[in-house]
Amino acid sequence: MIRTKGRACTGKRRHDTEEQAEEHRRRLIANGAVRLTAYRCRNQACRGWHVGHLPKPRH
Ligand SMILES: [Zn+2]
């Protein structure tokens, strides 16, 4: 078993490509979700893309 450090990806939708993750993100935003981002998973066992919330915005 590989323990994930940092961002966990269990329970999240996994996408093989950035394009697929972006499409998923756009659909969520169209449904009213805000501040979502597609990011590359750092989990070596996953290596996919996920859609998650952005970290605290800095202005
Ligand atoms: Zn992952």
N, CA, C, O and the ligand as a Tripos MOL2 file, in Angstrom:
@<TRIPOS>MOLECULE
protein
  237   235    60     0     0
PROTEIN
NO_CHARGES

@<TRIPOS>ATOM
      1 N           0.8300   -1.2110    0.0000 N.3       1 MET1
      2 CA          0.0000    0.0000    0.0000 C.3       1 MET1
      3 C           0.8620    1.2580    0.0000 C.2       1 MET1
      4 O           1.8610    1.3550    0.7120 O.2       1 MET1
      5 N           0.4580    2.1800   -0.7910 N.am      2 ILE2
      6 CA          1.1900    3.4480   -0.8400 C.3       2 ILE2
      7 C           0.3720    4.5270   -0.1390 C.2       2 ILE2
      8 O          -0.7780    4.7970   -0.4840 O.2       2 ILE2
      9 N           0.9990    5.1180    0.8350 N.am      3 ARG3
     10 CA          0.3350    6.2130    1.5470 C.3       3 ARG3
     11 C           0.5740    7.5060    0.7820 C.2       3 ARG3
     12 O           1.7060    7.8200    0.4140 O.2       3 ARG3
     13 N          -0.4750    8.2360    0.5520 N.am      4 THR4
     14 CA         -0.3060    9.4810   -0.1820 C.3       4 THR4
     15 C           0.1080   10.6040    0.7570 C.2       4 THR4
     16 O          -0.4300   10.7630    1.8530 O.2       4 THR4
     17 N           1.0590   11.3570    0.3000 N.am      5 LYS5
     18 CA          1.4610   12.5370    1.0560 C.3       5 LYS5
     19 C           0.8440   13.7560    0.3970 C.2       5 LYS5
     20 O           0.6540   13.7970   -0.8190 O.2       5 LYS5
     21 N           0.5430   14.7270    1.2010 N.am      6 GLY6
     22 CA         -0.0410   15.9280    0.6320 C.3       6 GLY6
     23 C          -1.4630   15.6740    0.2030 C.2       6 GLY6
     24 O          -2.2810   15.1910    0.9850 O.2       6 GLY6
     25 N          -1.7560   15.9970   -1.0330 N.am      7 ARG7
     26 CA         -3.1190   15.8790   -1.5110 C.3       7 ARG7
     27 C          -3.5290   14.4350   -1.6840 C.2       7 ARG7
     28 O          -2.9050   13.6930   -2.4430 O.2       7 ARG7
     29 N          -4.5450   14.0440   -1.0070 N.am      8 ALA8
     30 CA         -5.0540   12.6970   -1.1620 C.3       8 ALA8
     31 C          -5.8980   12.6240   -2.4220 C.2       8 ALA8
     32 O          -6.5340   13.6010   -2.8190 O.2       8 ALA8
     33 N          -5.8940   11.4730   -3.0340 N.am      9 CYS9
     34 CA         -6.7090   11.3690   -4.2360 C.3       9 CYS9
     35 C          -7.7740   10.3000   -4.0910 C.2       9 CYS9
     36 O          -8.5110   10.0260   -5.0380 O.2       9 CYS9
     37 N          -7.8620    9.7010   -2.9320 N.am     10 THR10
     38 CA         -8.9050    8.7000   -2.7340 C.3      10 THR10
     39 C         -10.2640    9.3840   -2.7440 C.2      10 THR10
     40 O         -10.4620   10.4290   -2.1240 O.2      10 THR10
     41 N         -11.1680    8.7840   -3.4450 N.am     11 GLY11
     42 CA        -12.5090    9.3330   -3.4870 C.3      11 GLY11
     43 C         -12.6920   10.4170   -4.5180 C.2      11 GLY11
     44 O         -13.7900   10.9460   -4.6930 O.2      11 GLY11
     45 N         -11.6080   10.7460   -5.2040 N.am     12 LYS12
     46 CA        -11.7290   11.7750   -6.2330 C.3      12 LYS12
     47 C         -11.7680   11.1410   -7.6050 C.2      12 LYS12
     48 O         -11.2160   10.0670   -7.8430 O.2      12 LYS12
     49 N         -12.4250   11.8290   -8.4750 N.am     13 ARG13
     50 CA        -12.5180   11.3540   -9.8440 C.3      13 ARG13
     51 C         -11.1380   11.4620  -10.4890 C.2      13 ARG13
     52 O         -10.4770   12.4960  -10.3970 O.2      13 ARG13
     53 N         -10.7220   10.4000  -11.1310 N.am     14 ARG14
     54 CA         -9.4160   10.4100  -11.7630 C.3      14 ARG14
     55 C          -9.5670   10.5310  -13.2670 C.2      14 ARG14
     56 O         -10.4220    9.8880  -13.8770 O.2      14 ARG14
     57 N          -8.7180   11.3720  -13.8570 N.am     15 HIS15
     58 CA         -8.7360   11.5450  -15.3020 C.3      15 HIS15
     59 C          -7.3640   11.2010  -15.8530 C.2      15 HIS15
     60 O          -6.3380   11.4610  -15.2240 O.2      15 HIS15
     61 N          -7.3670   10.6230  -17.0150 N.am     16 ASP16
     62 CA         -6.0970   10.2230  -17.6170 C.3      16 ASP16
     63 C          -5.3350   11.3920  -18.2090 C.2      16 ASP16
     64 O          -4.1040   11.3980  -18.2360 O.2      16 ASP16
     65 N          -6.0750   12.3790  -18.6810 N.am     17 THR17
     66 CA         -5.4160   13.5130  -19.3340 C.3      17 THR17
     67 C          -5.9060   14.8370  -18.7610 C.2      17 THR17
     68 O          -6.9560   14.9220  -18.1250 O.2      17 THR17
     69 N          -5.1130   15.8490  -19.0110 N.am     18 GLU18
     70 CA         -5.4900   17.1910  -18.5660 C.3      18 GLU18
     71 C          -6.7840   17.6320  -19.2400 C.2      18 GLU18
     72 O          -7.6230   18.2960  -18.6310 O.2      18 GLU18
     73 N          -6.9320   17.2530  -20.5070 N.am     19 GLU19
     74 CA         -8.1390   17.6420  -21.2370 C.3      19 GLU19
     75 C          -9.3920   17.1050  -20.5610 C.2      19 GLU19
     76 O         -10.3870   17.8140  -20.4150 O.2      19 GLU19
     77 N          -9.3310   15.8560  -20.1540 N.am     20 GLN20
     78 CA        -10.4910   15.2490  -19.5100 C.3      20 GLN20
     79 C         -10.7840   15.9200  -18.1710 C.2      20 GLN20
     80 O         -11.9400   16.1430  -17.8130 O.2      20 GLN20
     81 N          -9.7320   16.2310  -17.4490 N.am     21 ALA21
     82 CA         -9.9090   16.8980  -16.1630 C.3      21 ALA21
     83 C         -10.5050   18.2820  -16.3650 C.2      21 ALA21
     84 O         -11.3720   18.7110  -15.6030 O.2      21 ALA21
     85 N         -10.0390   18.9780  -17.3940 N.am     22 GLU22
     86 CA        -10.5500   20.3190  -17.6880 C.3      22 GLU22
     87 C         -12.0280   20.2700  -18.0500 C.2      22 GLU22
     88 O         -12.8150   21.1320  -17.6560 O.2      22 GLU22
     89 N         -12.3830   19.2410  -18.8080 N.am     23 GLU23
     90 CA        -13.7760   19.1070  -19.2120 C.3      23 GLU23
     91 C         -14.6490   18.8820  -17.9800 C.2      23 GLU23
     92 O         -15.7290   19.4570  -17.8510 O.2      23 GLU23
     93 N         -14.1640   18.0450  -17.0940 N.am     24 HIS24
     94 CA        -14.8920   17.7760  -15.8630 C.3      24 HIS24
     95 C         -15.0240   19.0660  -15.0360 C.2      24 HIS24
     96 O         -16.0830   19.3620  -14.4830 O.2      24 HIS24
     97 N         -13.9370   19.8090  -14.9710 N.am     25 ARG25
     98 CA        -13.9290   21.0600  -14.2120 C.3      25 ARG25
     99 C         -14.9450   22.0490  -14.7760 C.2      25 ARG25
    100 O         -15.6780   22.6990  -14.0300 O.2      25 ARG25
    101 N         -14.9770   22.1500  -16.1030 N.am     26 ARG26
    102 CA        -15.9180   23.0880  -16.7220 C.3      26 ARG26
    103 C         -17.3590   22.6940  -16.4310 C.2      26 ARG26
    104 O         -18.2200   23.5530  -16.2370 O.2      26 ARG26
    105 N         -17.6140   21.3970  -16.4030 N.am     27 ARG27
    106 CA        -18.9600   20.9250  -16.1110 C.3      27 ARG27
    107 C         -19.3480   21.2830  -14.6740 C.2      27 ARG27
    108 O         -20.4760   21.7010  -14.4130 O.2      27 ARG27
    109 N         -18.4160   21.1190  -13.7610 N.am     28 LEU28
    110 CA        -18.6880   21.4530  -12.3610 C.3      28 LEU28
    111 C         -18.9250   22.9430  -12.2000 C.2      28 LEU28
    112 O         -19.8080   23.3610  -11.4500 O.2      28 LEU28
    113 N         -18.1420   23.7370  -12.8990 N.am     29 ILE29
    114 CA        -18.3020   25.1820  -12.8130 C.3      29 ILE29
    115 C         -19.6490   25.6000  -13.3870 C.2      29 ILE29
    116 O         -20.3030   26.5030  -12.8660 O.2      29 ILE29
    117 N         -20.0550   24.9350  -14.4630 N.am     30 ALA30
    118 CA        -21.3540   25.2290  -15.0620 C.3      30 ALA30
    119 C         -22.4740   24.9160  -14.0920 C.2      30 ALA30
    120 O         -23.5550   25.5000  -14.1730 O.2      30 ALA30
    121 N         -22.2200   24.0000  -13.1770 N.am     31 ASN31
    122 CA        -23.2200   23.6340  -12.1710 C.3      31 ASN31
    123 C         -23.1400   24.5140  -10.9280 C.2      31 ASN31
    124 O         -23.8550   24.2960   -9.9500 O.2      31 ASN31
    125 N         -22.2750   25.4930  -10.9810 N.am     32 GLY32
    126 CA        -22.2420   26.4370   -9.8740 C.3      32 GLY32
    127 C         -21.0200   26.3460   -8.9690 C.2      32 GLY32
    128 O         -20.8810   27.1270   -8.0280 O.2      32 GLY32
    129 N         -20.1430   25.4010   -9.2520 N.am     33 ALA33
    130 CA        -18.9470   25.3020   -8.4230 C.3      33 ALA33
    131 C         -17.9750   26.4240   -8.7880 C.2      33 ALA33
    132 O         -17.9070   26.8450   -9.9430 O.2      33 ALA33
    133 N         -17.2520   26.8850   -7.8290 N.am     34 VAL34
    134 CA        -16.3040   27.9630   -8.0900 C.3      34 VAL34
    135 C         -14.9100   27.5810   -7.6120 C.2      34 VAL34
    136 O         -14.7270   26.6800   -6.7940 O.2      34 VAL34
    137 N         -13.9520   28.2900   -8.1470 N.am     35 ARG35
    138 CA        -12.5610   28.1100   -7.7460 C.3      35 ARG35
    139 C         -12.1010   26.6640   -7.7870 C.2      35 ARG35
    140 O         -11.5840   26.1240   -6.8090 O.2      35 ARG35
    141 N         -12.2990   26.0620   -8.9260 N.am     36 LEU36
    142 CA        -11.8080   24.7130   -9.0950 C.3      36 LEU36
    143 C         -10.6340   24.7290  -10.0430 C.2      36 LEU36
    144 O         -10.5250   25.5850  -10.9200 O.2      36 LEU36
    145 N          -9.7630   23.7700   -9.8490 N.am     37 THR37
    146 CA         -8.6180   23.6880  -10.7310 C.3      37 THR37
    147 C          -8.3240   22.2460  -11.0630 C.2      37 THR37
    148 O          -8.5890   21.3450  -10.2670 O.2      37 THR37
    149 N          -7.7750   22.0300  -12.2430 N.am     38 ALA38
    150 CA         -7.3420   20.6900  -12.6220 C.3      38 ALA38
    151 C          -5.8640   20.5990  -12.3080 C.2      38 ALA38
    152 O          -5.0850   21.4610  -12.7140 O.2      38 ALA38
    153 N          -5.4770   19.5680  -11.5950 N.am     39 TYR39
    154 CA         -4.0680   19.4540  -11.2440 C.3      39 TYR39
    155 C          -3.5620   18.0310  -11.4190 C.2      39 TYR39
    156 O          -4.3110   17.0600  -11.3120 O.2      39 TYR39
    157 N          -2.2970   17.9420  -11.6860 N.am     40 ARG40
    158 CA         -1.6670   16.6410  -11.8690 C.3      40 ARG40
    159 C          -1.4680   15.9960  -10.5110 C.2      40 ARG40
    160 O          -0.9700   16.6220   -9.5750 O.2      40 ARG40
    161 N          -1.8650   14.7380  -10.4190 N.am     41 CYS41
    162 CA         -1.7450   14.0410   -9.1460 C.3      41 CYS41
    163 C          -0.2840   13.7000   -8.8640 C.2      41 CYS41
    164 O           0.4630   13.2760   -9.7460 O.2      41 CYS41
    165 N           0.0890   13.8960   -7.6230 N.am     42 ARG42
    166 CA          1.4760   13.6280   -7.2560 C.3      42 ARG42
    167 C           1.6550   12.2010   -6.7640 C.2      42 ARG42
    168 O           2.7700   11.7610   -6.4830 O.2      42 ARG42
    169 N           0.5700   11.5040   -6.6670 N.am     43 ASN43
    170 CA          0.6330   10.1240   -6.2120 C.3      43 ASN43
    171 C           1.2160    9.2340   -7.3160 C.2      43 ASN43
    172 O           0.6550    9.1370   -8.4080 O.2      43 ASN43
    173 N           2.3280    8.5970   -7.0220 N.am     44 GLN44
    174 CA          2.9960    7.7690   -8.0190 C.3      44 GLN44
    175 C           2.1110    6.6190   -8.4920 C.2      44 GLN44
    176 O           2.2250    6.1580   -9.6280 O.2      44 GLN44
    177 N           1.2430    6.1710   -7.6180 N.am     45 ALA45
    178 CA          0.3770    5.0540   -7.9750 C.3      45 ALA45
    179 C          -0.8130    5.5020   -8.8090 C.2      45 ALA45
    180 O          -1.5400    4.6720   -9.3540 O.2      45 ALA45
    181 N          -1.0100    6.7880   -8.9110 N.am     46 CYS46
    182 CA         -2.1680    7.3230   -9.6150 C.3      46 CYS46
    183 C          -1.7380    7.9550  -10.9350 C.2      46 CYS46
    184 O          -2.1480    7.5210  -12.0120 O.2      46 CYS46
    185 N          -0.9180    8.9730  -10.8330 N.am     47 ARG47
    186 CA         -0.3900    9.6740  -12.0140 C.3      47 ARG47
    187 C          -1.4860   10.1930  -12.9240 C.2      47 ARG47
    188 O          -1.2820   10.3470  -14.1280 O.2      47 ARG47
    189 N          -2.6350   10.4600  -12.3560 N.am     48 GLY48
    190 CA         -3.7280   10.9740  -13.1650 C.3      48 GLY48
    191 C          -3.9280   12.4550  -12.9170 C.2      48 GLY48
    192 O          -3.0620   13.1360  -12.3680 O.2      48 GLY48
    193 N          -5.0720   12.9300  -13.3280 N.am     49 TRP49
    194 CA         -5.4300   14.3260  -13.1150 C.3      49 TRP49
    195 C          -6.6820   14.3740  -12.2680 C.2      49 TRP49
    196 O          -7.5650   13.5260  -12.4020 O.2      49 TRP49
    197 N          -6.7600   15.3560  -11.4010 N.am     50 HIS50
    198 CA         -7.9370   15.5080  -10.5640 C.3      50 HIS50
    199 C          -8.4430   16.9390  -10.6420 C.2      50 HIS50
    200 O          -7.7220   17.8620  -11.0220 O.2      50 HIS50
    201 N          -9.6960   17.0890  -10.2730 N.am     51 VAL51
    202 CA        -10.2600   18.4280  -10.1440 C.3      51 VAL51
    203 C         -10.4670   18.6840   -8.6620 C.2      51 VAL51
    204 O         -11.1390   17.9160   -7.9740 O.2      51 VAL51
    205 N          -9.8880   19.7590   -8.1860 N.am     52 GLY52
    206 CA        -10.0160   20.0670   -6.7740 C.3      52 GLY52
    207 C         -10.1610   21.5570   -6.5590 C.2      52 GLY52
    208 O         -10.1240   22.3530   -7.4980 O.2      52 GLY52
    209 N         -10.3240   21.9060   -5.3180 N.am     53 HIS53
    210 CA        -10.4530   23.3180   -4.9850 C.3      53 HIS53
    211 C          -9.0900   23.9870   -5.0000 C.2      53 HIS53
    212 O          -8.0760   23.3800   -4.6570 O.2      53 HIS53
    213 N          -9.0880   25.2040   -5.3880 N.am     54 LEU54
    214 CA         -7.8510   25.9800   -5.3720 C.3      54 LEU54
    215 C          -7.4520   26.2650   -3.9290 C.2      54 LEU54
    216 O          -8.3050   26.3840   -3.0490 O.2      54 LEU54
    217 N          -6.1640   26.3710   -3.7010 N.am     55 PRO55
    218 CA         -5.7240   26.8160   -2.3840 C.3      55 PRO55
    219 C          -6.1550   28.2530   -2.1680 C.2      55 PRO55
    220 O          -6.6400   28.9030   -3.0940 O.2      55 PRO55
    221 N          -5.9830   28.7480   -0.9700 N.am     56 LYS56
    222 CA         -6.4110   30.1090   -0.6670 C.3      56 LYS56
    223 C          -5.9040   31.0980   -1.7010 C.2      56 LYS56
    224 O          -4.7080   31.1520   -1.9860 O.2      56 LYS56
    225 N          -6.8180   31.8810   -2.2610 N.am     57 PRO57
    226 CA         -6.4060   32.8590   -3.2710 C.3      57 PRO57
    227 C          -5.5710   33.9800   -2.6520 C.2      57 PRO57
    228 O          -5.8420   34.4540   -1.5490 O.2      57 PRO57
    229 N          -4.5560   34.3790   -3.3970 N.am     58 ARG58
    230 CA         -3.7350   35.5180   -2.9410 C.3      58 ARG58
    231 C          -3.8980   36.6680   -3.8980 C.2      58 ARG58
    232 O          -3.7030   36.5080   -5.1030 O.2      58 ARG58
    233 N          -4.2410   37.7870   -3.3980 N.am     59 HIS59
    234 CA         -4.4200   38.9520   -4.2440 C.3      59 HIS59
    235 C          -3.3570   39.9810   -3.9530 C.2      59 HIS59
    236 O          -3.3410   41.0450   -4.5730 O.2      59 HIS59
    237 ZN         -4.6100   10.7360   -7.7940 Zn       60 ZN60
@<TRIPOS>BOND
     1     1     2 1
     2     2     3 1
     3     3     4 2
     4     3     5 am
     5     5     6 1
     6     6     7 1
     7     7     8 2
     8     7     9 am
     9     9    10 1
    10    10    11 1
    11    11    12 2
    12    11    13 am
    13    13    14 1
    14    14    15 1
    15    15    16 2
    16    15    17 am
    17    17    18 1
    18    18    19 1
    19    19    20 2
    20    19    21 am
    21    21    22 1
    22    22    23 1
    23    23    24 2
    24    23    25 am
    25    25    26 1
    26    26    27 1
    27    27    28 2
    28    27    29 am
    29    29    30 1
    30    30    31 1
    31    31    32 2
    32    31    33 am
    33    33    34 1
    34    34    35 1
    35    35    36 2
    36    35    37 am
    37    37    38 1
    38    38    39 1
    39    39    40 2
    40    39    41 am
    41    41    42 1
    42    42    43 1
    43    43    44 2
    44    43    45 am
    45    45    46 1
    46    46    47 1
    47    47    48 2
    48    47    49 am
    49    49    50 1
    50    50    51 1
    51    51    52 2
    52    51    53 am
    53    53    54 1
    54    54    55 1
    55    55    56 2
    56    55    57 am
    57    57    58 1
    58    58    59 1
    59    59    60 2
    60    59    61 am
    61    61    62 1
    62    62    63 1
    63    63    64 2
    64    63    65 am
    65    65    66 1
    66    66    67 1
    67    67    68 2
    68    67    69 am
    69    69    70 1
    70    70    71 1
    71    71    72 2
    72    71    73 am
    73    73    74 1
    74    74    75 1
    75    75    76 2
    76    75    77 am
    77    77    78 1
    78    78    79 1
    79    79    80 2
    80    79    81 am
    81    81    82 1
    82    82    83 1
    83    83    84 2
    84    83    85 am
    85    85    86 1
    86    86    87 1
    87    87    88 2
    88    87    89 am
    89    89    90 1
    90    90    91 1
    91    91    92 2
    92    91    93 am
    93    93    94 1
    94    94    95 1
    95    95    96 2
    96    95    97 am
    97    97    98 1
    98    98    99 1
    99    99   100 2
   100    99   101 am
   101   101   102 1
   102   102   103 1
   103   103   104 2
   104   103   105 am
   105   105   106 1
   106   106   107 1
   107   107   108 2
   108   107   109 am
   109   109   110 1
   110   110   111 1
   111   111   112 2
   112   111   113 am
   113   113   114 1
   114   114   115 1
   115   115   116 2
   116   115   117 am
   117   117   118 1
   118   118   119 1
   119   119   120 2
   120   119   121 am
   121   121   122 1
   122   122   123 1
   123   123   124 2
   124   123   125 am
   125   125   126 1
   126   126   127 1
   127   127   128 2
   128   127   129 am
   129   129   130 1
   130   130   131 1
   131   131   132 2
   132   131   133 am
   133   133   134 1
   134   134   135 1
   135   135   136 2
   136   135   137 am
   137   137   138 1
   138   138   139 1
   139   139   140 2
   140   139   141 am
   141   141   142 1
   142   142   143 1
   143   143   144 2
   144   143   145 am
   145   145   146 1
   146   146   147 1
   147   147   148 2
   148   147   149 am
   149   149   150 1
   150   150   151 1
   151   151   152 2
   152   151   153 am
   153   153   154 1
   154   154   155 1
   155   155   156 2
   156   155   157 am
   157   157   158 1
   158   158   159 1
   159   159   160 2
   160   159   161 am
   161   161   162 1
   162   162   163 1
   163   163   164 2
   164   163   165 am
   165   165   166 1
   166   166   167 1
   167   167   168 2
   168   167   169 am
   169   169   170 1
   170   170   171 1
   171   171   172 2
   172   171   173 am
   173   173   174 1
   174   174   175 1
   175   175   176 2
   176   175   177 am
   177   177   178 1
   178   178   179 1
   179   179   180 2
   180   179   181 am
   181   181   182 1
   182   182   183 1
   183   183   184 2
   184   183   185 am
   185   185   186 1
   186   186   187 1
   187   187   188 2
   188   187   189 am
   189   189   190 1
   190   190   191 1
   191   191   192 2
   192   191   193 am
   193   193   194 1
   194   194   195 1
   195   195   196 2
   196   195   197 am
   197   197   198 1
   198   198   199 1
   199   199   200 2
   200   199   201 am
   201   201   202 1
   202   202   203 1
   203   203   204 2
   204   203   205 am
   205   205   206 1
   206   206   207 1
   207   207   208 2
   208   207   209 am
   209   209   210 1
   210   210   211 1
   211   211   212 2
   212   211   213 am
   213   213   214 1
   214   214   215 1
   215   215   216 2
   216   215   217 am
   217   217   218 1
   218   218   219 1
   219   219   220 2
   220   219   221 am
   221   221   222 1
   222   222   223 1
   223   223   224 2
   224   223   225 am
   225   225   226 1
   226   226   227 1
   227   227   228 2
   228   227   229 am
   229   229   230 1
   230   230   231 1
   231   231   232 2
   232   231   233 am
   233   233   234 1
   234   234   235 1
   235   235   236 2
@<TRIPOS>SUBSTRUCTURE
     1 MET1         2 RESIDUE 1 A MET
     2 ILE2         6 RESIDUE 1 A ILE
     3 ARG3        10 RESIDUE 1 A ARG
     4 THR4        14 RESIDUE 1 A THR
     5 LYS5        18 RESIDUE 1 A LYS
     6 GLY6        22 RESIDUE 1 A GLY
     7 ARG7        26 RESIDUE 1 A ARG
     8 ALA8        30 RESIDUE 1 A ALA
     9 CYS9        34 RESIDUE 1 A CYS
    10 THR10       38 RESIDUE 1 A THR
    11 GLY11       42 RESIDUE 1 A GLY
    12 LYS12       46 RESIDUE 1 A LYS
    13 ARG13       50 RESIDUE 1 A ARG
    14 ARG14       54 RESIDUE 1 A ARG
    15 HIS15       58 RESIDUE 1 A HIS
    16 ASP16       62 RESIDUE 1 A ASP
    17 THR17       66 RESIDUE 1 A THR
    18 GLU18       70 RESIDUE 1 A GLU
    19 GLU19       74 RESIDUE 1 A GLU
    20 GLN20       78 RESIDUE 1 A GLN
    21 ALA21       82 RESIDUE 1 A ALA
    22 GLU22       86 RESIDUE 1 A GLU
    23 GLU23       90 RESIDUE 1 A GLU
    24 HIS24       94 RESIDUE 1 A HIS
    25 ARG25       98 RESIDUE 1 A ARG
    26 ARG26      102 RESIDUE 1 A ARG
    27 ARG27      106 RESIDUE 1 A ARG
    28 LEU28      110 RESIDUE 1 A LEU
    29 ILE29      114 RESIDUE 1 A ILE
    30 ALA30      118 RESIDUE 1 A ALA
    31 ASN31      122 RESIDUE 1 A ASN
    32 GLY32      126 RESIDUE 1 A GLY
    33 ALA33      130 RESIDUE 1 A ALA
    34 VAL34      134 RESIDUE 1 A VAL
    35 ARG35      138 RESIDUE 1 A ARG
    36 LEU36      142 RESIDUE 1 A LEU
    37 THR37      146 RESIDUE 1 A THR
    38 ALA38      150 RESIDUE 1 A ALA
    39 TYR39      154 RESIDUE 1 A TYR
    40 ARG40      158 RESIDUE 1 A ARG
    41 CYS41      162 RESIDUE 1 A CYS
    42 ARG42      166 RESIDUE 1 A ARG
    43 ASN43      170 RESIDUE 1 A ASN
    44 GLN44      174 RESIDUE 1 A GLN
    45 ALA45      178 RESIDUE 1 A ALA
    46 CYS46      182 RESIDUE 1 A CYS
    47 ARG47      186 RESIDUE 1 A ARG
    48 GLY48      190 RESIDUE 1 A GLY
    49 TRP49      194 RESIDUE 1 A TRP
    50 HIS50      198 RESIDUE 1 A HIS
    51 VAL51      202 RESIDUE 1 A VAL
    52 GLY52      206 RESIDUE 1 A GLY
    53 HIS53      210 RESIDUE 1 A HIS
    54 LEU54      214 RESIDUE 1 A LEU
    55 PRO55      218 RESIDUE 1 A PRO
    56 LYS56      222 RESIDUE 1 A LYS
    57 PRO57      226 RESIDUE 1 A PRO
    58 ARG58      230 RESIDUE 1 A ARG
    59 HIS59      234 RESIDUE 1 A HIS
    60 ZN60       237 GROUP 0 **** ****
